[in-house]
Amino acid sequence: KEIYKKNGQIYEGCFEDGKWHGQGKLIYKDGSVYEGEFRDYELWTGVLYHPIDQNRSQKIEKYKEGKVVKENLVHKASAV
């Protein structure tokens, strides 16, 4: 595994021919996090977690073979 940082993004994972390829984790500048498989830099099969918004909701996208196959909006309970 290697770590790559650029333009506020951090990628930690496998490379093939200099490209993100295989298992990895990508942290976006806005705080979104993708974990799963990459193919030639593309999100392939995994899950993208968006930051929790002001309404305590979080969008979660599931990817399969490069396409979003399921989206959920999850409400996070407030701490007591």
Distance bins in CASP14 RR format, pairs under 12 A and 6 or more apart:
PFRMAT RR
TARGET T0000
AUTHOR 0000-0000-0000
RMODE 2
METHOD distances of the structure
MODEL  1
1 11 0 0 0 0 1 0 0 0 0 0 0
1 12 1 0 0 1 0 0 0 0 0 0 0
1 13 1 0 1 0 0 0 0 0 0 0 0
1 14 1 0 0 1 0 0 0 0 0 0 0
1 15 0 0 0 0 1 0 0 0 0 0 0
1 20 0 0 0 0 0 1 0 0 0 0 0
1 22 0 0 0 0 0 1 0 0 0 0 0
1 23 0 0 0 0 1 0 0 0 0 0 0
1 24 1 0 0 1 0 0 0 0 0 0 0
1 25 0 0 0 0 1 0 0 0 0 0 0
2 10 0 0 0 0 0 1 0 0 0 0 0
2 11 0 0 0 0 1 0 0 0 0 0 0
2 12 1 0 0 1 0 0 0 0 0 0 0
2 13 1 0 0 1 0 0 0 0 0 0 0
2 14 1 0 0 1 0 0 0 0 0 0 0
2 15 1 0 1 0 0 0 0 0 0 0 0
2 16 0 0 0 0 0 1 0 0 0 0 0
2 18 0 0 0 0 1 0 0 0 0 0 0
2 19 0 0 0 0 0 1 0 0 0 0 0
2 20 0 0 0 0 1 0 0 0 0 0 0
2 21 0 0 0 0 0 1 0 0 0 0 0
2 22 0 0 0 0 0 1 0 0 0 0 0
2 24 0 0 0 0 1 0 0 0 0 0 0
2 25 0 0 0 0 0 1 0 0 0 0 0
3 9 0 0 0 0 0 1 0 0 0 0 0
3 10 1 0 0 1 0 0 0 0 0 0 0
3 11 1 0 0 1 0 0 0 0 0 0 0
3 12 1 0 1 0 0 0 0 0 0 0 0
3 13 1 0 0 1 0 0 0 0 0 0 0
3 14 0 0 0 0 0 1 0 0 0 0 0
3 15 0 0 0 0 0 1 0 0 0 0 0
3 20 0 0 0 0 0 1 0 0 0 0 0
3 24 0 0 0 0 0 1 0 0 0 0 0
3 25 0 0 0 0 1 0 0 0 0 0 0
3 26 0 0 0 0 0 1 0 0 0 0 0
3 27 0 0 0 0 0 1 0 0 0 0 0
4 10 1 0 0 1 0 0 0 0 0 0 0
4 11 1 0 1 0 0 0 0 0 0 0 0
4 12 1 0 0 1 0 0 0 0 0 0 0
4 13 0 0 0 0 1 0 0 0 0 0 0
4 14 0 0 0 0 0 1 0 0 0 0 0
4 15 1 0 0 1 0 0 0 0 0 0 0
4 18 0 0 0 0 1 0 0 0 0 0 0
4 19 0 0 0 0 0 1 0 0 0 0 0
4 20 1 0 0 1 0 0 0 0 0 0 0
4 24 0 0 0 0 0 1 0 0 0 0 0
4 25 0 0 0 0 0 1 0 0 0 0 0
4 26 0 0 0 0 1 0 0 0 0 0 0
4 27 0 0 0 0 0 1 0 0 0 0 0
4 38 0 0 0 0 0 1 0 0 0 0 0
4 41 0 0 0 0 0 1 0 0 0 0 0
5 11 1 0 0 1 0 0 0 0 0 0 0
5 12 0 0 0 0 1 0 0 0 0 0 0
5 26 0 0 0 0 0 1 0 0 0 0 0
5 27 0 0 0 0 1 0 0 0 0 0 0
5 29 0 0 0 0 0 1 0 0 0 0 0
6 20 0 0 0 0 0 1 0 0 0 0 0
6 26 0 0 0 0 0 1 0 0 0 0 0
6 27 0 0 0 0 0 1 0 0 0 0 0
6 28 0 0 0 0 0 1 0 0 0 0 0
6 29 0 0 0 0 0 1 0 0 0 0 0
6 41 0 0 0 0 0 1 0 0 0 0 0
7 26 0 0 0 0 0 1 0 0 0 0 0
7 27 0 0 0 0 0 1 0 0 0 0 0
7 28 0 0 0 0 1 0 0 0 0 0 0
7 29 1 0 0 1 0 0 0 0 0 0 0
7 30 0 0 0 0 0 1 0 0 0 0 0
8 26 0 0 0 0 0 1 0 0 0 0 0
8 27 0 0 0 0 1 0 0 0 0 0 0
8 28 1 0 0 1 0 0 0 0 0 0 0
8 29 1 0 1 0 0 0 0 0 0 0 0
8 30 0 0 0 0 1 0 0 0 0 0 0
8 31 0 0 0 0 1 0 0 0 0 0 0
8 32 0 0 0 0 0 1 0 0 0 0 0
9 20 0 0 0 0 0 1 0 0 0 0 0
9 25 0 0 0 0 0 1 0 0 0 0 0
9 26 1 0 0 1 0 0 0 0 0 0 0
9 27 1 0 0 1 0 0 0 0 0 0 0
9 28 1 0 1 0 0 0 0 0 0 0 0
9 29 1 0 0 1 0 0 0 0 0 0 0
9 30 0 0 0 0 1 0 0 0 0 0 0
9 31 0 0 0 0 1 0 0 0 0 0 0
9 32 0 0 0 0 1 0 0 0 0 0 0
9 33 0 0 0 0 0 1 0 0 0 0 0
9 34 0 0 0 0 0 1 0 0 0 0 0
9 41 0 0 0 0 0 1 0 0 0 0 0
10 20 0 0 0 0 0 1 0 0 0 0 0
10 24 0 0 0 0 0 1 0 0 0 0 0
10 25 0 0 0 0 1 0 0 0 0 0 0
10 26 1 0 0 1 0 0 0 0 0 0 0
10 27 1 0 1 0 0 0 0 0 0 0 0
10 28 0 0 0 0 1 0 0 0 0 0 0
10 29 0 0 0 0 1 0 0 0 0 0 0
10 31 0 0 0 0 1 0 0 0 0 0 0
10 32 0 0 0 0 0 1 0 0 0 0 0
10 33 0 0 0 0 1 0 0 0 0 0 0
10 34 0 0 0 0 0 1 0 0 0 0 0
11 18 0 0 0 0 0 1 0 0 0 0 0
11 19 0 0 0 0 0 1 0 0 0 0 0
11 20 1 0 1 0 0 0 0 0 0 0 0
11 21 0 0 0 0 0 1 0 0 0 0 0
11 22 0 0 0 0 0 1 0 0 0 0 0
11 23 0 0 0 0 0 1 0 0 0 0 0
11 24 1 0 0 1 0 0 0 0 0 0 0
11 25 1 0 0 1 0 0 0 0 0 0 0
11 26 1 0 1 0 0 0 0 0 0 0 0
11 27 1 0 0 1 0 0 0 0 0 0 0
11 28 0 0 0 0 0 1 0 0 0 0 0
11 33 0 0 0 0 0 1 0 0 0 0 0
11 34 0 0 0 0 1 0 0 0 0 0 0
11 35 0 0 0 0 0 1 0 0 0 0 0
11 36 0 0 0 0 0 1 0 0 0 0 0
11 38 0 0 0 0 1 0 0 0 0 0 0
11 41 0 0 0 0 1 0 0 0 0 0 0
11 43 0 0 0 0 0 1 0 0 0 0 0
12 20 0 0 0 0 1 0 0 0 0 0 0
12 22 0 0 0 0 0 1 0 0 0 0 0
12 23 0 0 0 0 1 0 0 0 0 0 0
12 24 1 0 0 1 0 0 0 0 0 0 0
12 25 1 0 1 0 0 0 0 0 0 0 0
12 26 0 0 0 0 1 0 0 0 0 0 0
12 27 0 0 0 0 1 0 0 0 0 0 0
12 33 0 0 0 0 0 1 0 0 0 0 0
12 34 0 0 0 0 0 1 0 0 0 0 0
12 35 0 0 0 0 1 0 0 0 0 0 0
12 36 0 0 0 0 0 1 0 0 0 0 0
12 38 0 0 0 0 0 1 0 0 0 0 0
13 19 0 0 0 0 0 1 0 0 0 0 0
13 20 1 0 0 1 0 0 0 0 0 0 0
13 21 0 0 0 0 1 0 0 0 0 0 0
13 22 1 0 0 1 0 0 0 0 0 0 0
13 23 1 0 0 1 0 0 0 0 0 0 0
13 24 1 1 0 0 0 0 0 0 0 0 0
13 25 1 0 0 1 0 0 0 0 0 0 0
13 26 0 0 0 0 1 0 0 0 0 0 0
13 27 0 0 0 0 0 1 0 0 0 0 0
13 34 0 0 0 0 0 1 0 0 0 0 0
13 35 0 0 0 0 0 1 0 0 0 0 0
13 36 0 0 0 0 1 0 0 0 0 0 0
13 37 0 0 0 0 0 1 0 0 0 0 0
13 38 0 0 0 0 1 0 0 0 0 0 0
14 20 1 0 0 1 0 0 0 0 0 0 0
14 21 1 0 0 1 0 0 0 0 0 0 0
14 22 1 0 1 0 0 0 0 0 0 0 0
14 23 1 0 1 0 0 0 0 0 0 0 0
14 24 1 0 0 1 0 0 0 0 0 0 0
14 25 0 0 0 0 0 1 0 0 0 0 0
14 36 0 0 0 0 0 1 0 0 0 0 0
14 37 0 0 0 0 1 0 0 0 0 0 0
14 38 1 0 0 1 0 0 0 0 0 0 0
14 39 0 0 0 0 0 1 0 0 0 0 0
14 40 0 0 0 0 0 1 0 0 0 0 0
14 44 0 0 0 0 0 1 0 0 0 0 0
15 21 1 0 0 1 0 0 0 0 0 0 0
15 22 0 0 0 0 1 0 0 0 0 0 0
15 23 0 0 0 0 0 1 0 0 0 0 0
15 24 0 0 0 0 1 0 0 0 0 0 0
15 38 0 0 0 0 1 0 0 0 0 0 0
15 39 0 0 0 0 0 1 0 0 0 0 0
15 40 0 0 0 0 0 1 0 0 0 0 0
15 41 0 0 0 0 0 1 0 0 0 0 0
16 22 1 0 0 1 0 0 0 0 0 0 0
16 23 0 0 0 0 0 1 0 0 0 0 0
16 24 0 0 0 0 0 1 0 0 0 0 0
16 37 0 0 0 0 0 1 0 0 0 0 0
16 38 0 0 0 0 1 0 0 0 0 0 0
16 39 0 0 0 0 1 0 0 0 0 0 0
16 40 0 0 0 0 1 0 0 0 0 0 0
16 41 0 0 0 0 0 1 0 0 0 0 0
17 39 0 0 0 0 0 1 0 0 0 0 0
17 40 0 0 0 0 1 0 0 0 0 0 0
17 41 0 0 0 0 0 1 0 0 0 0 0
18 38 0 0 0 0 0 1 0 0 0 0 0
18 40 0 0 0 0 1 0 0 0 0 0 0
18 41 0 0 0 0 1 0 0 0 0 0 0
19 38 0 0 0 0 1 0 0 0 0 0 0
19 39 0 0 0 0 1 0 0 0 0 0 0
19 40 1 0 1 0 0 0 0 0 0 0 0
19 41 1 0 1 0 0 0 0 0 0 0 0
19 42 0 0 0 0 1 0 0 0 0 0 0
19 44 0 0 0 0 0 1 0 0 0 0 0
20 26 1 0 0 1 0 0 0 0 0 0 0
20 34 0 0 0 0 0 1 0 0 0 0 0
20 36 0 0 0 0 0 1 0 0 0 0 0
20 37 0 0 0 0 1 0 0 0 0 0 0
20 38 1 0 1 0 0 0 0 0 0 0 0
20 39 0 0 0 0 1 0 0 0 0 0 0
20 40 1 0 0 1 0 0 0 0 0 0 0
20 41 1 0 1 0 0 0 0 0 0 0 0
20 42 0 0 0 0 1 0 0 0 0 0 0
20 43 0 0 0 0 1 0 0 0 0 0 0
20 44 0 0 0 0 1 0 0 0 0 0 0
21 36 0 0 0 0 0 1 0 0 0 0 0
21 37 0 0 0 0 1 0 0 0 0 0 0
21 38 1 0 1 0 0 0 0 0 0 0 0
21 39 1 0 0 1 0 0 0 0 0 0 0
21 40 1 0 0 1 0 0 0 0 0 0 0
21 41 1 0 0 1 0 0 0 0 0 0 0
21 42 0 0 0 0 1 0 0 0 0 0 0
21 43 0 0 0 0 0 1 0 0 0 0 0
21 44 0 0 0 0 1 0 0 0 0 0 0
22 35 0 0 0 0 0 1 0 0 0 0 0
22 36 0 0 0 0 1 0 0 0 0 0 0
22 37 1 0 1 0 0 0 0 0 0 0 0
22 38 1 0 1 0 0 0 0 0 0 0 0
22 39 1 0 0 1 0 0 0 0 0 0 0
22 40 0 0 0 0 1 0 0 0 0 0 0
22 41 0 0 0 0 0 1 0 0 0 0 0
22 42 0 0 0 0 0 1 0 0 0 0 0
22 43 0 0 0 0 0 1 0 0 0 0 0
22 44 1 0 0 1 0 0 0 0 0 0 0
22 45 0 0 0 0 1 0 0 0 0 0 0
22 46 0 0 0 0 0 1 0 0 0 0 0
23 34 0 0 0 0 0 1 0 0 0 0 0
23 35 0 0 0 0 1 0 0 0 0 0 0
23 36 1 0 1 0 0 0 0 0 0 0 0
23 37 1 0 1 0 0 0 0 0 0 0 0
23 38 1 0 0 1 0 0 0 0 0 0 0
23 39 0 0 0 0 0 1 0 0 0 0 0
23 44 0 0 0 0 1 0 0 0 0 0 0
23 45 0 0 0 0 1 0 0 0 0 0 0
23 46 0 0 0 0 1 0 0 0 0 0 0
24 33 0 0 0 0 0 1 0 0 0 0 0
24 34 0 0 0 0 1 0 0 0 0 0 0
24 35 1 0 0 1 0 0 0 0 0 0 0
24 36 1 0 1 0 0 0 0 0 0 0 0
24 37 1 0 0 1 0 0 0 0 0 0 0
24 38 1 0 0 1 0 0 0 0 0 0 0
24 39 0 0 0 0 0 1 0 0 0 0 0
24 41 0 0 0 0 0 1 0 0 0 0 0
24 43 0 0 0 0 0 1 0 0 0 0 0
24 44 0 0 0 0 0 1 0 0 0 0 0
24 45 0 0 0 0 0 1 0 0 0 0 0
24 46 0 0 0 0 1 0 0 0 0 0 0
24 47 0 0 0 0 0 1 0 0 0 0 0
25 32 0 0 0 0 0 1 0 0 0 0 0
25 33 1 0 0 1 0 0 0 0 0 0 0
25 34 1 0 0 1 0 0 0 0 0 0 0
25 35 1 0 1 0 0 0 0 0 0 0 0
25 36 1 0 0 1 0 0 0 0 0 0 0
25 37 0 0 0 0 0 1 0 0 0 0 0
25 38 0 0 0 0 1 0 0 0 0 0 0
25 43 0 0 0 0 0 1 0 0 0 0 0
25 46 0 0 0 0 0 1 0 0 0 0 0
25 47 0 0 0 0 0 1 0 0 0 0 0
25 48 0 0 0 0 0 1 0 0 0 0 0
25 49 0 0 0 0 0 1 0 0 0 0 0
26 32 0 0 0 0 1 0 0 0 0 0 0
26 33 1 0 0 1 0 0 0 0 0 0 0
26 34 1 0 1 0 0 0 0 0 0 0 0
26 35 0 0 0 0 1 0 0 0 0 0 0
26 36 0 0 0 0 1 0 0 0 0 0 0
26 37 0 0 0 0 0 1 0 0 0 0 0
26 38 1 0 0 1 0 0 0 0 0 0 0
26 41 0 0 0 0 1 0 0 0 0 0 0
26 42 0 0 0 0 0 1 0 0 0 0 0
26 43 1 0 0 1 0 0 0 0 0 0 0
26 44 0 0 0 0 0 1 0 0 0 0 0
26 46 0 0 0 0 0 1 0 0 0 0 0
26 47 0 0 0 0 0 1 0 0 0 0 0
26 48 0 0 0 0 1 0 0 0 0 0 0
26 49 0 0 0 0 0 1 0 0 0 0 0
26 63 0 0 0 0 0 1 0 0 0 0 0
27 33 1 0 1 0 0 0 0 0 0 0 0
27 34 0 0 0 0 1 0 0 0 0 0 0
27 35 0 0 0 0 1 0 0 0 0 0 0
27 48 0 0 0 0 0 1 0 0 0 0 0
27 49 0 0 0 0 0 1 0 0 0 0 0
27 51 0 0 0 0 0 1 0 0 0 0 0
28 34 1 0 0 1 0 0 0 0 0 0 0
28 43 0 0 0 0 0 1 0 0 0 0 0
28 48 0 0 0 0 1 0 0 0 0 0 0
28 49 0 0 0 0 0 1 0 0 0 0 0
28 50 0 0 0 0 1 0 0 0 0 0 0
28 51 0 0 0 0 1 0 0 0 0 0 0
29 51 0 0 0 0 0 1 0 0 0 0 0
30 48 0 0 0 0 0 1 0 0 0 0 0
30 49 0 0 0 0 0 1 0 0 0 0 0
30 50 1 0 0 1 0 0 0 0 0 0 0
30 51 1 0 0 1 0 0 0 0 0 0 0
30 52 0 0 0 0 0 1 0 0 0 0 0
30 53 0 0 0 0 0 1 0 0 0 0 0
30 59 0 0 0 0 0 1 0 0 0 0 0
31 48 0 0 0 0 0 1 0 0 0 0 0
31 49 0 0 0 0 1 0 0 0 0 0 0
31 50 0 0 0 0 1 0 0 0 0 0 0
31 51 1 0 1 0 0 0 0 0 0 0 0
31 52 0 0 0 0 1 0 0 0 0 0 0
31 53 0 0 0 0 0 1 0 0 0 0 0
31 58 0 0 0 0 0 1 0 0 0 0 0
32 43 0 0 0 0 0 1 0 0 0 0 0
32 47 0 0 0 0 0 1 0 0 0 0 0
32 48 1 0 0 1 0 0 0 0 0 0 0
32 49 1 0 0 1 0 0 0 0 0 0 0
32 50 1 0 1 0 0 0 0 0 0 0 0
32 51 1 0 0 1 0 0 0 0 0 0 0
32 52 0 0 0 0 0 1 0 0 0 0 0
32 53 0 0 0 0 0 1 0 0 0 0 0
32 58 0 0 0 0 1 0 0 0 0 0 0
32 59 0 0 0 0 1 0 0 0 0 0 0
32 60 0 0 0 0 0 1 0 0 0 0 0
32 61 0 0 0 0 1 0 0 0 0 0 0
33 43 0 0 0 0 0 1 0 0 0 0 0
33 46 0 0 0 0 0 1 0 0 0 0 0
33 47 0 0 0 0 1 0 0 0 0 0 0
33 48 1 0 0 1 0 0 0 0 0 0 0
33 49 1 0 1 0 0 0 0 0 0 0 0
33 50 0 0 0 0 1 0 0 0 0 0 0
33 51 0 0 0 0 1 0 0 0 0 0 0
33 52 0 0 0 0 0 1 0 0 0 0 0
33 58 0 0 0 0 0 1 0 0 0 0 0
33 60 0 0 0 0 0 1 0 0 0 0 0
33 61 0 0 0 0 0 1 0 0 0 0 0
34 41 0 0 0 0 0 1 0 0 0 0 0
34 42 0 0 0 0 0 1 0 0 0 0 0
34 43 1 0 1 0 0 0 0 0 0 0 0
34 44 0 0 0 0 1 0 0 0 0 0 0
34 45 0 0 0 0 0 1 0 0 0 0 0
34 46 1 0 0 1 0 0 0 0 0 0 0
34 47 1 0 0 1 0 0 0 0 0 0 0
34 48 1 0 1 0 0 0 0 0 0 0 0
34 49 1 0 0 1 0 0 0 0 0 0 0
34 50 0 0 0 0 1 0 0 0 0 0 0
34 60 0 0 0 0 0 1 0 0 0 0 0
34 61 0 0 0 0 1 0 0 0 0 0 0
34 62 0 0 0 0 0 1 0 0 0 0 0
34 63 1 0 0 1 0 0 0 0 0 0 0
34 66 0 0 0 0 0 1 0 0 0 0 0
34 68 0 0 0 0 0 1 0 0 0 0 0
35 43 0 0 0 0 1 0 0 0 0 0 0
35 44 0 0 0 0 0 1 0 0 0 0 0
35 45 0 0 0 0 0 1 0 0 0 0 0
35 46 1 0 0 1 0 0 0 0 0 0 0
35 47 1 0 1 0 0 0 0 0 0 0 0
35 48 0 0 0 0 1 0 0 0 0 0 0
35 49 1 0 0 1 0 0 0 0 0 0 0
35 60 0 0 0 0 0 1 0 0 0 0 0
35 61 0 0 0 0 0 1 0 0 0 0 0
35 62 0 0 0 0 0 1 0 0 0 0 0
35 63 0 0 0 0 0 1 0 0 0 0 0
36 42 0 0 0 0 0 1 0 0 0 0 0
36 43 1 0 0 1 0 0 0 0 0 0 0
36 44 1 0 0 1 0 0 0 0 0 0 0
36 45 1 0 0 1 0 0 0 0 0 0 0
36 46 1 0 1 0 0 0 0 0 0 0 0
36 47 1 0 0 1 0 0 0 0 0 0 0
36 48 0 0 0 0 1 0 0 0 0 0 0
36 49 0 0 0 0 0 1 0 0 0 0 0
36 62 0 0 0 0 0 1 0 0 0 0 0
36 63 0 0 0 0 1 0 0 0 0 0 0
36 64 0 0 0 0 0 1 0 0 0 0 0
36 66 0 0 0 0 0 1 0 0 0 0 0
37 43 0 0 0 0 1 0 0 0 0 0 0
37 44 1 0 1 0 0 0 0 0 0 0 0
37 45 1 0 1 0 0 0 0 0 0 0 0
37 46 1 0 0 1 0 0 0 0 0 0 0
37 47 0 0 0 0 0 1 0 0 0 0 0
37 63 0 0 0 0 1 0 0 0 0 0 0
37 64 0 0 0 0 1 0 0 0 0 0 0
37 65 0 0 0 0 1 0 0 0 0 0 0
37 66 0 0 0 0 1 0 0 0 0 0 0
38 44 1 0 1 0 0 0 0 0 0 0 0
38 45 0 0 0 0 1 0 0 0 0 0 0
38 46 0 0 0 0 1 0 0 0 0 0 0
38 48 0 0 0 0 0 1 0 0 0 0 0
38 63 0 0 0 0 0 1 0 0 0 0 0
38 66 0 0 0 0 1 0 0 0 0 0 0
39 45 0 0 0 0 1 0 0 0 0 0 0
39 46 0 0 0 0 0 1 0 0 0 0 0
39 63 0 0 0 0 0 1 0 0 0 0 0
39 64 0 0 0 0 0 1 0 0 0 0 0
39 65 0 0 0 0 1 0 0 0 0 0 0
39 66 1 0 0 1 0 0 0 0 0 0 0
39 67 0 0 0 0 0 1 0 0 0 0 0
40 66 0 0 0 0 0 1 0 0 0 0 0
41 66 0 0 0 0 0 1 0 0 0 0 0
42 63 0 0 0 0 1 0 0 0 0 0 0
42 65 0 0 0 0 1 0 0 0 0 0 0
42 66 1 0 1 0 0 0 0 0 0 0 0
42 67 0 0 0 0 0 1 0 0 0 0 0
43 61 0 0 0 0 1 0 0 0 0 0 0
43 62 0 0 0 0 0 1 0 0 0 0 0
43 63 1 0 1 0 0 0 0 0 0 0 0
43 64 0 0 0 0 0 1 0 0 0 0 0
43 65 0 0 0 0 0 1 0 0 0 0 0
43 66 1 0 0 1 0 0 0 0 0 0 0
43 67 0 0 0 0 1 0 0 0 0 0 0
43 68 0 0 0 0 1 0 0 0 0 0 0
43 69 0 0 0 0 0 1 0 0 0 0 0
44 62 0 0 0 0 0 1 0 0 0 0 0
44 63 1 0 0 1 0 0 0 0 0 0 0
44 64 0 0 0 0 1 0 0 0 0 0 0
44 65 1 0 0 1 0 0 0 0 0 0 0
44 66 1 0 1 0 0 0 0 0 0 0 0
44 67 0 0 0 0 1 0 0 0 0 0 0
44 68 0 0 0 0 0 1 0 0 0 0 0
44 69 0 0 0 0 0 1 0 0 0 0 0
45 61 0 0 0 0 0 1 0 0 0 0 0
45 62 0 0 0 0 1 0 0 0 0 0 0
45 63 1 0 1 0 0 0 0 0 0 0 0
45 64 1 0 1 0 0 0 0 0 0 0 0
45 65 1 0 0 1 0 0 0 0 0 0 0
45 66 1 0 0 1 0 0 0 0 0 0 0
45 67 0 0 0 0 1 0 0 0 0 0 0
45 68 0 0 0 0 0 1 0 0 0 0 0
45 69 0 0 0 0 1 0 0 0 0 0 0
46 60 0 0 0 0 0 1 0 0 0 0 0
46 61 0 0 0 0 1 0 0 0 0 0 0
46 62 1 0 0 1 0 0 0 0 0 0 0
46 63 1 0 1 0 0 0 0 0 0 0 0
46 64 1 0 0 1 0 0 0 0 0 0 0
46 65 0 0 0 0 0 1 0 0 0 0 0
46 66 0 0 0 0 1 0 0 0 0 0 0
46 67 0 0 0 0 0 1 0 0 0 0 0
46 68 0 0 0 0 0 1 0 0 0 0 0
46 69 0 0 0 0 1 0 0 0 0 0 0
46 70 0 0 0 0 0 1 0 0 0 0 0
47 58 0 0 0 0 0 1 0 0 0 0 0
47 59 0 0 0 0 0 1 0 0 0 0 0
47 60 1 0 0 1 0 0 0 0 0 0 0
47 61 1 0 0 1 0 0 0 0 0 0 0
47 62 1 0 1 0 0 0 0 0 0 0 0
47 63 1 0 0 1 0 0 0 0 0 0 0
47 64 0 0 0 0 0 1 0 0 0 0 0
47 68 0 0 0 0 0 1 0 0 0 0 0
47 69 0 0 0 0 0 1 0 0 0 0 0
47 70 0 0 0 0 1 0 0 0 0 0 0
47 71 0 0 0 0 0 1 0 0 0 0 0
47 72 0 0 0 0 1 0 0 0 0 0 0
47 74 0 0 0 0 0 1 0 0 0 0 0
48 58 0 0 0 0 0 1 0 0 0 0 0
48 59 0 0 0 0 1 0 0 0 0 0 0
48 60 1 0 0 1 0 0 0 0 0 0 0
48 61 1 0 1 0 0 0 0 0 0 0 0
48 62 1 0 0 1 0 0 0 0 0 0 0
48 63 1 0 0 1 0 0 0 0 0 0 0
48 66 0 0 0 0 0 1 0 0 0 0 0
48 68 0 0 0 0 1 0 0 0 0 0 0
48 69 0 0 0 0 0 1 0 0 0 0 0
48 70 0 0 0 0 0 1 0 0 0 0 0
48 71 0 0 0 0 1 0 0 0 0 0 0
48 72 0 0 0 0 0 1 0 0 0 0 0
49 58 1 0 0 1 0 0 0 0 0 0 0
49 59 0 0 0 0 1 0 0 0 0 0 0
49 60 1 0 1 0 0 0 0 0 0 0 0
49 61 0 0 0 0 1 0 0 0 0 0 0
49 62 0 0 0 0 0 1 0 0 0 0 0
49 63 0 0 0 0 0 1 0 0 0 0 0
49 71 0 0 0 0 0 1 0 0 0 0 0
49 72 0 0 0 0 0 1 0 0 0 0 0
49 73 0 0 0 0 0 1 0 0 0 0 0
49 74 0 0 0 0 1 0 0 0 0 0 0
49 76 0 0 0 0 0 1 0 0 0 0 0
50 57 0 0 0 0 1 0 0 0 0 0 0
50 58 1 0 0 1 0 0 0 0 0 0 0
50 59 1 0 1 0 0 0 0 0 0 0 0
50 60 1 0 0 1 0 0 0 0 0 0 0
50 61 1 0 0 1 0 0 0 0 0 0 0
50 71 0 0 0 0 1 0 0 0 0 0 0
50 72 0 0 0 0 0 1 0 0 0 0 0
50 73 0 0 0 0 1 0 0 0 0 0 0
50 74 0 0 0 0 0 1 0 0 0 0 0
50 76 0 0 0 0 0 1 0 0 0 0 0
51 57 0 0 0 0 0 1 0 0 0 0 0
51 58 1 0 0 1 0 0 0 0 0 0 0
51 59 0 0 0 0 1 0 0 0 0 0 0
51 60 0 0 0 0 0 1 0 0 0 0 0
51 76 0 0 0 0 0 1 0 0 0 0 0
52 58 1 0 1 0 0 0 0 0 0 0 0
52 59 0 0 0 0 1 0 0 0 0 0 0
52 60 0 0 0 0 0 1 0 0 0 0 0
52 73 0 0 0 0 0 1 0 0 0 0 0
52 74 0 0 0 0 1 0 0 0 0 0 0
52 75 0 0 0 0 1 0 0 0 0 0 0
52 76 1 0 1 0 0 0 0 0 0 0 0
52 77 0 0 0 0 0 1 0 0 0 0 0
52 78 0 0 0 0 0 1 0 0 0 0 0
53 59 0 0 0 0 1 0 0 0 0 0 0
53 73 0 0 0 0 1 0 0 0 0 0 0
53 74 0 0 0 0 0 1 0 0 0 0 0
53 75 0 0 0 0 0 1 0 0 0 0 0
53 76 0 0 0 0 1 0 0 0 0 0 0
54 76 0 0 0 0 0 1 0 0 0 0 0
55 73 0 0 0 0 1 0 0 0 0 0 0
55 74 0 0 0 0 0 1 0 0 0 0 0
55 75 1 0 0 1 0 0 0 0 0 0 0
55 76 0 0 0 0 1 0 0 0 0 0 0
55 78 0 0 0 0 0 1 0 0 0 0 0
56 73 0 0 0 0 0 1 0 0 0 0 0
56 74 0 0 0 0 1 0 0 0 0 0 0
56 75 1 0 1 0 0 0 0 0 0 0 0
56 76 1 0 1 0 0 0 0 0 0 0 0
56 77 1 0 0 1 0 0 0 0 0 0 0
56 78 1 0 0 1 0 0 0 0 0 0 0
56 79 0 0 0 0 0 1 0 0 0 0 0
57 72 0 0 0 0 0 1 0 0 0 0 0
57 73 1 0 1 0 0 0 0 0 0 0 0
57 74 1 0 0 1 0 0 0 0 0 0 0
57 75 1 0 1 0 0 0 0 0 0 0 0
57 76 1 0 0 1 0 0 0 0 0 0 0
57 77 0 0 0 0 0 1 0 0 0 0 0
57 78 0 0 0 0 0 1 0 0 0 0 0
58 71 0 0 0 0 0 1 0 0 0 0 0
58 72 0 0 0 0 1 0 0 0 0 0 0
58 73 1 0 0 1 0 0 0 0 0 0 0
58 74 1 0 1 0 0 0 0 0 0 0 0
58 75 0 0 0 0 1 0 0 0 0 0 0
58 76 1 0 0 1 0 0 0 0 0 0 0
58 77 0 0 0 0 0 1 0 0 0 0 0
59 68 0 0 0 0 0 1 0 0 0 0 0
59 70 0 0 0 0 0 1 0 0 0 0 0
59 71 1 0 0 1 0 0 0 0 0 0 0
59 72 1 0 0 1 0 0 0 0 0 0 0
59 73 1 0 1 0 0 0 0 0 0 0 0
59 74 1 0 0 1 0 0 0 0 0 0 0
59 75 0 0 0 0 0 1 0 0 0 0 0
59 76 0 0 0 0 0 1 0 0 0 0 0
60 68 0 0 0 0 0 1 0 0 0 0 0
60 69 0 0 0 0 0 1 0 0 0 0 0
60 70 0 0 0 0 1 0 0 0 0 0 0
60 71 1 0 0 1 0 0 0 0 0 0 0
60 72 1 0 1 0 0 0 0 0 0 0 0
60 73 1 0 0 1 0 0 0 0 0 0 0
60 74 1 0 0 1 0 0 0 0 0 0 0
60 75 0 0 0 0 0 1 0 0 0 0 0
60 76 0 0 0 0 0 1 0 0 0 0 0
61 67 0 0 0 0 0 1 0 0 0 0 0
61 68 1 0 1 0 0 0 0 0 0 0 0
61 69 0 0 0 0 1 0 0 0 0 0 0
61 70 1 0 0 1 0 0 0 0 0 0 0
61 71 1 0 1 0 0 0 0 0 0 0 0
61 72 0 0 0 0 1 0 0 0 0 0 0
61 73 0 0 0 0 0 1 0 0 0 0 0
61 74 0 0 0 0 0 1 0 0 0 0 0
62 68 1 0 0 1 0 0 0 0 0 0 0
62 69 1 0 1 0 0 0 0 0 0 0 0
62 70 1 0 1 0 0 0 0 0 0 0 0
62 71 1 0 0 1 0 0 0 0 0 0 0
62 72 0 0 0 0 1 0 0 0 0 0 0
63 69 1 0 0 1 0 0 0 0 0 0 0
63 70 0 0 0 0 1 0 0 0 0 0 0
63 71 0 0 0 0 0 1 0 0 0 0 0
64 70 0 0 0 0 1 0 0 0 0 0 0
END
